[in-house]
Amino acid sequence: MADPGFAPAKVNLTLHVTGRRDDGYHLLDSLVVFADVGDLLDTFPSDRPTLRVSGPMAVGVPVDDSNLVLRAAQAMGIDAVGFHLEKHLPAAAGIGGGSSDAAAALRLLAETTGAPLPGDRGLSLGADVPVCLAARPARMSGIGEQVDPLPSLPPFGMVLANPRVSVPTGAVFGALSSRDNAPMPARLPDWADARAFARWLGEQRNDMEGPARGIAPAIGVTLSRLGATDGCLLARMSGSGATCFALYETLTEAQAAADSLTKLHPDWWIAAAAPYSADAG
């Protein structure tokens, strides 16, 4: 059984911005996978909501009610609980770290207390929380409330790379030149292998990549470095940035690429990863 306290990195392989509602929420169409790198969350007895943070990415993580982990407990109606978050994913990085942490909190509390999950599957906490709660490959659409599991994907390896640049999501949305773009095809194909998968993905988009690159030119450098690694099938930005990803036929190729990139940029956050699914955990 998958560890309910594992909060895997979310990777938006595609991200089509297809509209904007009257209330300001953007409509999206995204192919989402998860990586087997992420944060770790556990609970401990406490008479009040408490959050302790450790790990290599702990600096700057808020421990008050602005943190989605504590807000997840509030959404479950649970006041007496302590959390320990071991933070490995960079914040504001386009890989859903905070949303995945919140989803892990929901799963942990449901398992340890028997309390039901929120009826909106965590949507009130953030658009990415429902897909992170499922933690398996999915097509995410609407404002994040529609999560359709994908059939099996071909095996592949990934490299995630962040140049240690924080990109505010609101600024990227604000810089979009068009908010009414075409979605992905209604019917997704069956991909024979990683190369076919990458070719198809290359025909899709991340509509936020251009605006994000304008805000943070380091994203363009990151994509160029990833694209130049041996065996790279596709390099693209995830979410609103600044984390970028590259796909490879095998995890071995991804690890070699991550090693070579780390030598060039030891100050970046870089991780080789395999796809993760809670169903297979």
N, C-alpha and C positions, 0 to 999 in steps of 0.2 A: 504494500500500500504506500502511496506517495506520502511524503512528510507534509502535513498540513501547515507547518511553520516555515516551509521553504518558499521564498518569494522570488521566483525566477525573473530574469530580465525579459521584458516584452520587446519584440522586434517587429516594427511595422515594415514588412517587405514591400508593401504598396500603401499609399495614402492619398486617395482621391478626395478632394474637397468638392462636394456636389451641390451645395446650397447653404443657405443661412435662414434660420427661422426668424419670425418676428421678435422672439425674445432674445435674439442675439446668438443662440447656440448654432454652431456650424454642423452641417450634415456631412457625414464621411462615408467612404467605402474603402475598407482596408483589409488586406490579408495579413493576419497576425500570427507569428509563431513565438515560441518561448525558447530561451537558451538555458542550458544546465549550469549557468552561473547566476548567482543571486544573493540576496540577503537571507538571514536566518532569524526567526522570531520564536520566542518562547514566553511562557507566562510563569508568574510566581505569585504566591499569596500576598495580598495587600489590602488594607482597609480603605484605600482610595485609588483612583486612577493614577498610575505611575508608569513612567517610561525611562528606562536606562538604555544608553546607546554605547556600543563599543565597536571595534573593528577599524579597518584602514580608511573608511570613508565616514567616520563618526563626527569629525569636526564640522561644526555648523548645523548639525541636524537639530531642529527644535524639539524640546521635550515638553512643551506645553500643549494646550488644546488646539493649536494650529497643526499639530502632527496628525496625519490621517489614521495612524494606528489608534490613538486615543479617541479620535472621532468615530472610528469603527466601533469601539466599545460602547460609545454613547448611542450609536445607531442600533446596537443590540440591546440597549437598556441595561447594561451591566456597568456598575460603578466601582465595585470592589475587585480590582484586578491590577496586577503589575505585569509589565512587559519588559523583556530584554531583547533589544534589537541589535543584532550583529550586522553592521552595515558594510557591504562590499561594493555596492553599485553607486556610481556618482549621482549626485542630485541634479535636478533640472537638466537631464541629459537625453531626453527623448526615448528612454527605454522603460518608462513606467515604474521607476523605483518606488516612489511613494504610493502609487496605486497598488502595486504588487504587495507592498508591506501591509496596506489596508486590507487587501483580500486575504492575506495570510492571517491577519488578526480575526477576520470574520470566520474563517475556517476553523481556527484554533478554538475560538469561543464556542462555536456551534458544537465542536467535538467534545470539549471539556465540560460544558455546562448543559448541553442539550437544548439550549435556546434556539429558536428558529432563525434562519437567516433573514435579513430584511427583505420585504416583498419586492423591492426594486433591484435586488441583487447588488446593492451598493452604489447604484447610479447617482444617488444624492451626494455621495462622497467624491465622485469624479467620473468623467466619461469613460475612463479606462478600467474602472474597478470591475464592472461585470465580466469583461473578457479576461481580466486577471484572476477573477474568482474561479473561472473555468480552468484556466491554466493549461490550455491545449490549443493546437492549431485551429484557427477559426476565421471566418469572414465577419468582420465587425461593421455594422452600418447604422444608419440613423444618427443619433447623437452619442451612440455607444450602447444603447439599450438592446439592439438586435445583435445577437451572437449566434452564428450558425457554424457548428463544428464542421471541419473539413474532413474529407476522406483521407486515407493514408497518403502521406507525402513520400517522395523518394528520399533515400538517405543523402545527407550532405553535411558539410562542416561549415562553420562560421567563424569569422573574426569580428569582434566588436572593438572599435577604437574611438576614443574620445580625447581631443587635444586639450582637455582641462579648461574648456570654455563653456560658460553657462549661457544658454540662450532662452530668454523669457518667451513662453509660448504665446502670450498675448501680443508681443511685439511682432512675432512671425505672422500670426493671423492678420494683424493690422497692416502688414506690408503686402498681403496677397493682392495681386492685380485682378484676379478673377475668382469668384466664389461659386460659380455655377458651371462646374466642369463635368465632363462625362464620367460616369462610374465605370467600374470594371465590367466585362461582359457578364450578362445575367447567368450564363452557364459556364462554370469553370471546367477546363479540360482535365483529362487524366494525364499526368506527367510521367513519362517512361523512366526518366532518370534525372539526375541533378542538372545535366546540361540542358535538357528540354525544359526543365523548371526555370532555370536561369534565363533561357531565351525568352520564355513567355513573360517572366517578370520584367525583362528589359523592354517589353512593349507597353508596360504599365508605367505608373508615375508615383512620385511623392510630390504633390503640388506645393508642399511647404519648403522643399529643398532650395529652390531659387531664392525666395525671400530670406531664408535663414543664411544662405551663403552671403547675401548682401549685408546682413547684420554682423556675421562672424566669418570673415574670409578664411579663417583657419579650417573651416569645414571643407572648402575646396582643396586645400593642401592635404587634408586627411583622405579625401576621396581619391586624389591622385596617387598618394602613397599606397593605398589599398589596391587600387587598380593595377599598380606596377608589380605586385607580388606574384610569384610563380603560382600558376594554377587558378588565379582569380577568375571566376565566371561572371561576376556582377559586383559592382560597388555602388552603394546608395546610402543616403542618410535615412535614419530611423526617426519616426515621429516628427517632432519639431526641432530635433537636433539638440546638441551638436554630435551625439554619438552616430557614427557611420558603421556600416557592416559590409562585409564581403563574403560571398559564397564560394565554396570549393566542393569538389567531388567527394572528398574524404576529410575526416577529422585530422588525419595525419598531415595532409596538405595544409589545413588551416593552422595546425600547431606550428608547422615550419614557417608559415607566413607571419604568424604572431611573433615568433622568435626573431625573425629578421627585422620586423617593424620595430620591435622593442629596442633592438640595437641602434636603430636610426633615431628613435624618439623615446629615450628612457623616461622622459617626463610625462608621457601620455599614459592614459589608462587604456590598457589593451588586454583582451582576453580571447582565447580560442574556446569555442564551445560547440557542443552538439545540440540538436533540437531536443527540447524537453516537452513531455506531456504528462500531466497528472494521471491520466488513464494508464500510462505505462509505468508509473513510478512504483 
